[in-house]
Amino acid sequence: MKSPRSSEASLYELALSSERPLHPLQVSPTTFKSMLTAILDLLIEEHLPATLWLKFPKGDTWESEITRYCTAATAPYTLYTLGNSQGDLAEAATPASSGHLSHLDQVSDLTAAELAGLVDSPAADSPVLTHQPQPTSLNVAAQSQRVVLPLGTESQFKREYLLLVMTEEFCGLILAHRPRSVRPSKPDSSPPERPLWLEELSPNSDEDIERRHPLLAIYTFESDTICRVLEGIHQAIAPAEAPEAVRADLESLVKHWEEWVLTAANITPNTRIVGQLLAKQLQIQEEMWHSTAIYRRQAEIATGLQMENEELQNAIRLKDEFLKTVGQELRTPLATMKTALSLLNSPSLKPPQRQRYMDMLTHECDRQSSLITSVLELVQLENMDDTAVTQPLRLSDVVPGIVSTYQPLAQEKGILLAYTVPQDLPAVSCTVPWLRQILINLLHNGIKFTPKGGRVWVLAKLQGDYVQIEVRDTGIGIAAADIPKIFDRFYRVRQAGSGEDSGGAGLGLSIVQQLLLKCGGSISVKSKPGEGSTFNVLLPVYR
């Protein structure tokens, strides 16, 4: 592979041009951060003096990781931050908090090898990285430095993030690159909603792109690759961009930069430490997986609870509406009865008028009784277990008895009532009370809305895995606008011509529908005003 010129290439390109081919991994910002955390934790736990070069994405989450290391460090360190923002450059001239020096007055007279702790330092107070007894936090802070290395304005590192660590035990590099292809075509458009974990990594809306998309990452201990990256950093440093107070020290550091490269080339990784690093990375990944699994389960539980809560609220709302409607329906006949009773007390009331009011009282009492009965039936249905046991029933054993019960009423109105139920029909899955209630409600409506001289009849036939029962009449029919509503609770069809409702509780068809749902059946209707109606009931064949 042809090696690109370090002054023109990005760090990622330089790393890929190494003698041994590297295979970048596509990782999320969360995984990239876990890789950085593993190395920093290892430095802390193993009390390793280190020199670090880093360039992290902007944001409090990433800055807090640096602060955590500086606070918890158990051995001296020198931390070089690559940056070219005004804030970074201002930091280069200002002492950092907690005793971490940002200036370079202790660095300018030292070679890079001395700073790396791999040769003896001529000065006792220099930041050497050789092993020594574990210092106190105050001693670590006093012997450590945090330095900002300003980059040229045309830096190729804008879309790259890295952590390069140099210790006696190993020299390692984590380098991430954000490809140009992840940039949106319309930067001004509103970004999509991001997951919480990504929001935490990207609190600043200005850096959405940096953390919303996967990165291409390189993780290596190869000296050739690390040396190429160090050369790239060397070419990018721009001492002229630094504040005047530290410019001379930066120039001296750059002058001795070749020592860093030679040092990196001569470090042989300690297999024990590398093994520890691998184990720590696996541990962090396992913790991340475990946390993700917990969050996923919690999200599933929360979603389930939310759905249950919505169902409960909907049930409460329906109950409230039901009670309100029942109250209104009970009050209507009572008001009519009260009016009739008041008129019956009139001394000048003639016998025909008295009889009319008495009939009105009887009608309203029947209506209220029907309403109360229907409401109780409906409540009983709703409280019934959905897994109620059905039984095999033959229509030829049930239909004739119900039809004969309604023959007197039909004859009184001059209506022909008949049925056709083949004897060889298979048994249906239902219960006797349910089937009787279904047929009674449908026959009652058919006779009620069919004028004198009309017909009502029941037909049964096999329809696939169901037995179809048709209850037909030649009555007044149902308007097209009413058909979608006739199975609603308390809905009563307006009689054609009069505009008055049909009386009754308005619950009969709703009860029929609920009963059929309980046994796995269904009901539909076809009707035209003036031509009559056909109610089609499907009952499953008993298996």
Secondary structure, DSSP 8 states (H G I E B T S, - for coil): -----TTTS-HHHHHHTSSS----EEE-HHHHHHHHHHHHHHHHHTT--EEEEEE--SSHHHHHHHHHHHHH-SS-EEEEEEE-SHHHHHHHTS--GGG-B-S-TTTTTS-HHHHHTSS--SSTTS---S--S---HHHHHHT-EEEEEEB-TT-TTTTEEEEEEE-SS-EEEEEEE--GGGS-S-TTS------HHHHHH---GGGHHHHHS-EEEEEE--HHHHHHHHHHHHHHB-GGGS-HHHHHHHHHHHHTTHHHHHHHHH----HHHHHHHHHHHHHHHHHHHHHHHHHHHHHHHHHHHHHHHHHHHHHHHHHHHHHHHHHHHHHHHHHHHHHHHHHHT-TT--HHHHHHHHHHHHHHHHHHHHHHHHHHHHHHHHHS-TT---EEE-HHHHHHHHHHHHHHHHHHHT-EEEEE--TT---EEE-HHHHHHHHHHHHHHHHHT--TT-EEEEEEEEETTEEEEEEEE-SS---TTTGGGTTSTT---B-TTT--B--S-S-HHHHHHHHHHHTT-EEEEEEETTTEEEEEEEEEB--
